[in-house]
Amino acid sequence: MLLRLSRTSFWLAAAVAALALLAPAAHATLLMVITGVASLLALGLWRSALHHEQRRPAATLVSAPTPVLDHSLLRDAAAQIVSAAHDAASFEPALHAVARVLRSELGARAVAVHEIHEVHATHARISDLIESQPGFRTVPRRVRLDAAPLARALREHCAAGWPPGAVALPVVADGRVLAAIELSAIDLAIDPAALTGLLELAGSAVAARAPAAARPTGANAATASAQRANVLVIEDNTAQAEATAGLLRRAGCHATRASGMLEGLAALHATQFDLVLIDLPLAEIDASEGWQRLRRDGFDAGRAAPARDTPMVAVSAAGAPGDGDRFRELGFDDHLFKPIRPGPLLAMLSRHLRPRAPAEAERVPAGRAPAVLDAAALARLSDLDPNGTNRLLERVLHAFEASVARLRPQLDAARASDDRATIRLVAHTLKSSSASIGAMQLSQLCAQVEAAIRVDSGESLVPQLDALDAALGGALQAIAALLKERE
């Protein structure tokens, strides 16, 4: 209201001033006085309106409530992370690219990227990586492995911390922490399960870009370690046991369930296991006694590998930061907190299982192609929607099919006219989207076509484009089969 009166007074002063220029000299003085009064009135009303606005109580200001970021709201962030990691030139740029996405999408005020040189029982040696100076590392420094989020992430090989405090994400390859991303002062409200899933996806996406010397040959070090491993799950909760066994099978393990300690002891006497997961506390026995009986009674001198040498991993509800150390003091080789997530599980498997060559009977027959869609990539997408409520995996696969339906005719037309610029654009687009759904062979072929056009060697692209088209058809068939299974 005051501002409207101020504007009215201003225009009145302007009109009277213009009239004074045209009026006879006898009236000019009066008109100028009116102009001055109107100008002063406009100024006074404007200052009063400004002062009133500044003193208005904060309670009268209407602000929309801040939404909680859940799986559906973080879906675009997940796609950006996969694309940023895949499109980066190398491991270090992938770290910075994913860190930028996390900072932007989670509303963090600061982000730091660390290179991890060594991790010991009580401390770690790290350097900071500076994005504006590629390849530059600060002088290595020691950090104590205390209760701080970064220390816990390095010690436990999984994301640690919680908003609004610091959150640390380790990048683990071949059981070793190569780097860490640390976010500070996250202002946005985030669903716990959604944040955990997003961080695990980010860690896996960056780990896939780790240098070859830092990880074994193959798409996933942990999956390579877990292939054909025989794991015993001792859990008296049937639903939880089946969920854990399902995660192990997705990682390539053979899982055997035991409903309690006594049944677990019987299984250890009858079968050779590579690793044992034991839920604590079991209803029939406490943690200390359970471990001692497994180590003592599970030993069978007639077996090639006695049970006392088999890694035993404690599984418990999430507790205090020092619980992991307490389990190790009891004699367990490692620990996992419930609910078990694919990221920490795969990291644990890579620490305690060696990659095994396939047995002769299990080798892939000559001429038979491996799985078209990488199980680990599909598992990361599924973990962002653990209950399947939003049908995230189905939506992503349908979106890929729609994208291919649009891009494939462009690719065919570009091939016919030898339009290499369009071919490169289509290959670049397919490279990222195919990697996000686990079609790694297709993604690699797209990258090869894109690189060949970039260097402009003059060689024919027909063999590479034929291979790309065949891989694209195979990916679409695999997607159709998977969607049919999930109907």
N, C-alpha and C positions, 0 to 999 in steps of 0.2 A: 504494500500500500504506500509506504513512504517513498519507495523508489519510483512508483508511478507519479506521485505528486511532484517529486524532484524533476522527473523528465518533463512533466507538463510546465513547470515553472521555467525550465531552461528554454523550451521552445517559445514560451510567451516572451521571455527576455529577447530572444533572437528576433521574433516578429516585430516587437516594439522598436528595437534598434534599427531594423530595416525601414520601418515607417518614419523614424526620426530623420533618416537621410533624405526622405522625399517631402516631409512636411515643411511648412513655412518656418522661418526662423523664430517666430513668436512662440511656436509650440515645441520647438526642438528641445529646449531646456527641460520642460515637463516630461517629455517622452524619454529623455535620457535618464531622468530620475527614476521613472517607472522601470526602465531597463535595469538599472543598478539594483533596485529593490528586488526585482524578480530573479536576478542572477544570485544575489545573496541568499534569497529564499531557497533557490534550487540547491546551492551549495550546502546550506544548513540541513535541508531535508535529506540529502545524500549522506552526509556525515552521521545523522541520526539513524538512518537505516543500516549503515555499516556497523555502528556501535551496537545496535539492537541485535543484529545477526551474530556478532561475536559473543554477546552475553547470553544467547539463547541456551537453555540447559541441554546437556548432551542427551538427556532422556527423551527430548522431543524430536531428536533426529531419527528418522526411520531408516533402518539398515536391514538388508536382506540377511537372513541367517546363513552362515558359512556351511556349505554342504560337506558331508563326510565323503572323502574319496573312497569309493568301493571298486570292486572288480570291473563293473561296467564303465565307470569314469576313468579308470586307468588302462582301459583296453588300447586306446590310441598311444598312450605312453609305452606300452609293451611293444607295439609295432614300431614305434620310433627307435626304441632301444635296439631291436633286432636289426633294423635297417642301418642305424648309425654304426654299429659294430661291424656289420658285414661290408659296408661301403668304405670304411677307413683303410688307409694305405697299409698299415701294419698294426702291431700289437699296441704300441704306445699311443698312436692317434686314436685307436679304438677305445682305449681307456679314457682319454679326455673327451671323446665324443659322447660316450655313455654317461660320463660324469656330468656333462652339460645338460643332457636330457633329464637325468635324475634331479639335478638342481632346479631346473625350470618347472618340471611337472610336480615335484613335491614341495616347492616353495621354500627351499633351503636358502639361507642367507649367505652361506659360504660352502665351498667344496675344496678338498685337497686330494691329490693323487699321490700315492706313495709306492716306491719300488721296495720290495722286501728282499733283503740280501740273505739274512739268516734268522731262524727262529729257534731259540733254545728254551730250556725249561723255565727260566726265570726272566729272560729278556729277549728282545729282537733287535736287529740292526736294520735300519731303514733309511731311505733317501727320498726327498721330495722331487717329483717330476713337474717341471714348469711348462705349461702349454705354450706360452709365447716364445719359448726357446727350445724347440724340438731337440731331443738328445741330451739336453742339459740336466744334470743331477746335482742336487745339493750335497754337501759333505755328509757322509753317513753318520747317523747318530743312534744311540741306544735308547730304547723305550722299555720300561718295565712291563711285564705281563701281569698287570694287576686287574682290578675290576673295571677299568675304563673300556668303553665300547671297542676301540681299536685293538687293545690288548686281548680282549675276549674273542674278537673275530680272528685274530692271528692264532690264538691258542686252540679254538674250537672249530676252525675252518667253516664257519657259517656267519651270516649277518648278525650283528649284535647292536644293542642300544635301541632307544625308542624316542620318538618325538615327544616334547619339543627339544629334547637334548640331542646329543650327537648320535649318528648312526654310521656304523662302519661296515663295509662290504668287502670281504676278501675275494680275490680271484685265484682259484685253485686249479692247478693242472698237474696231473700225475701225482696227486697226493701232496703237492708242495704249494705253498702260498707264494705267488709271483708278485702280486701287487695288491693294493687295497685302495678303495675309494671311501673317503670320510666326508659325510655331510653334517653341517652344523646348523642348529637353530631352525628346524623345520616348523614353519608357522601353520601349515594346513592340517586339518583333522583328517586322519587316514584310518581306514579299516585295517586292523592288525593282519588278518589273513591276506588281504589284498597287497599290503606293503611287503609282507614276507614273500609272497609269490613273485612280485615285481622284482625284488632284490635278487632272488635266486635266478630268475630269468636273465637279469643283467649280468650276474656273475658268470653264468654259463655262456652267454653270448660273447663276452670278452675273452673267456678262457679258450674259446674255439679259435681265437686269433693269436694264441700264444705261439712263440717261436717253436719250430720243429724240435730244437734241442731240448726244450723244456717239457715236451709231452711226447708220448709214444706215437708211432705212425698209426693213423686211424682217426675216426671222427670223434671219439670220446674215450679218454683214458680210463675213466671209471668203468664205463661199460665194457671196455676191453678187459679190464681186470676181473669183472664180475662174470664174464661169459662162462657158463657151465659150472660155476661155483655152487657147492652144496651147502646150504645155510639152514641151521636149525633155529626155529623161532619158539621160545618157551614163553607162553602167554596164557593166562587163565581166562582172559576175556575173549570170547570167540570172535566177536565183531572186530576188535582191535587186531587180533592175530591174523584174520583174513585180510584186513587192510594192509598190514605190514607185509604179508606174503605177496599180495598183489604188487606192491612197489618193488619188491625183490625180483619178481618175475619180469616186470617191465624193464628192470636193469639187466636181465639176462641170467639171473640166478635160478637154481632149483631150490624151492623153499619147502621145508618140512615143518609142520606145526606140532607142538606138544602142549597139552593143556595144563601142565604143571611140572614142578621140579622132578617128581618121581618118574613121570612119563618121559621127561627130558633125559634123565639118567639112563633109562632103558633104551632110548633112541641112540644115545652116544655109545652104548655097549654094542648095539647092533649095526651101526652104520658109521662110515667115515665122513666127517663133516669138515668143511674148510673154515667155518665161522659159526659162532653161536650168538644169538640175540636173546637176552633174558630180561623179562619185564620185572621191575622192582617197584614196590615190594609185592611178591606173590602172596596169595592168601595163606599158603600153607608153610611158608618158610621166610626168614628175613634175608637181607642182602648178604651179610657176611657169611652166614651159615650156608646159604645157597651156593655162593662162589666156592667155598672150601669143599663142599661135597662134590661139585662138578669137577674140580681139579683133582680131588682125591679118588672118588668113585668112578669118574668117567674115564679113567686111565685103563687101557687095555693093552697089555704088553704084546699081544698077538698082532696088533695092527702096525702098519708101516709108519703111520704118523700118530703118536699118542695124543689123546684128548688134552693132556696138560700143555701141549704146544699149540693147541687150537685157539685162535684169538677169541676172547669172550667180551661182548659189548653189553653194557648195562643200558636199559631203556627205562626212563622215568618221566614223570610229569615235570614240566619246566619249574625250576626252583631258583635258588640263590645262585649268583655267579660262581661261587666256589664249589658247587656240587660236582662239577667235572673232576676237580682235584680230589674230592672226597672219594669218588668212585675208583679213581686210580690208586689211592691209598689202600682201598679194600682189595686191590689186586686185579681189577678189570683192565683190559687193554684199551678200552675206549668207552664212549657213552653217547647216547642220543636222547634228546628231549622230545616228548610227545606234545603235539601231534607230529609224527615223523614226516619230514618234507623230502622230496626227491634230491634237492641240492645237498643237504648235510648227509643223507644216506649214501649218495654216490661218492662224496668226498671220503666218507668212512671206509667204503668198500675199496677205494683206490689206495688207501693207506695200508690195508691189511690183506689184500688179495693180489697175487701176481697175475699179470696177463698170461693166459694159457692158450697154447696152440690147440686148435680143434682136433679131437680124436679122429682117427681115420674114418670111422663110421659116421661122424658128424660133419665131415668136410662138405662144402657146397659142391654138388656135382658139376662137372665141366659143362659150360654153356648155360648154367642157370644163374640168373642175375640175383644179386643181393636185394634186400628190401628197398623199395623205391623211396619210401618215406622214413626218415630217421626217427626211431622210437623215442629217443631222448628229446628231440625238438617237439614232438607231439605231446610228450609228458609235460614239458614246460608250459605249453599252451593250456593243457588240461588243468594244471595246477593253479592257474589263474582263475579258474572257475571250478573249484573242487567238487561242488555238489551238482554241477551241470545245470544249475538254475537258468543261467543266461545263455546256455548252449554256445559258449564262446568258440569251441573247436569247430563245430558245424558252421558257424557264421564265417570264420576265417577261411575254411575250405570252400564254402560257397562263394565268398568274395574272390578267392583265387580263380575259381572256375569262370566267374563273370569277367575278371580281368583278362584271362586267356581268350575268352570268346571275343573280346574287343581287340586284343593285340595280335592274335594269330592271323586274321585277314590282312592286317597292316604288314606283318612280316612276310606273308606270301606275296603281296603286291610289291613290297620293296625288293624281294628276291628276283621277281620277274623283271623289274626295271633296273636292277643293280644299284638301288638307292642305299648306299652304305651308311649314310647319316641316319636314315630311319631304322635300318637294321641295328645299328649301334644303340639307338635310343630304346628300341624294343628289348634288346638283350639286357641293357642296363636295368630296365624296369623289372623284367622277369628275374634277374639275378637276385634282387633283394626279396621279392615276394616269394620266390621258390625256396629260398633259404629259411624264411620265417615258418614255413610249413614242413621243413625237413627234407625237401627234395634236393639233396645236396649235389647229386650228380648233374641234375639239370642246372643248378646254380653255377657249378664249376664250368659247364659247357658255355653258359651265357657269358661268364667272365672271360673265357678263352676267345670267344667271338668278339667281344668288346675290345679286348687287348689287341687282337689281330687287326681290327679296323683302326685302332688308335695309332699303331706303329706304321700302318699303311705300307706293308711289305709288298703288296702287289700280288700276293698269292691268291689262288682261288679259295673262296669260302664255302664251296659246295659241300666238301666232306664234313666240315664242322657244322654247317647248317642242317645237313641231313641227320647228323647225330643229335643235334639240339631238338629237331622236330620229333625224332623217335623218343627221346627222353621226355619231351613234353607230353606226347601221347601216353607213355607209360605212367607218368605222374597223374594224368587225368583219370586213367583206369584205376590206379591205386586209390585215388580220392573217392571215386564213385563206389568202389568196393567198401571203403571204410565208412562212408556215409550210409551205405545200405546196412552195414553191421550195427550202426548206432541208431537206426530208426526205431 
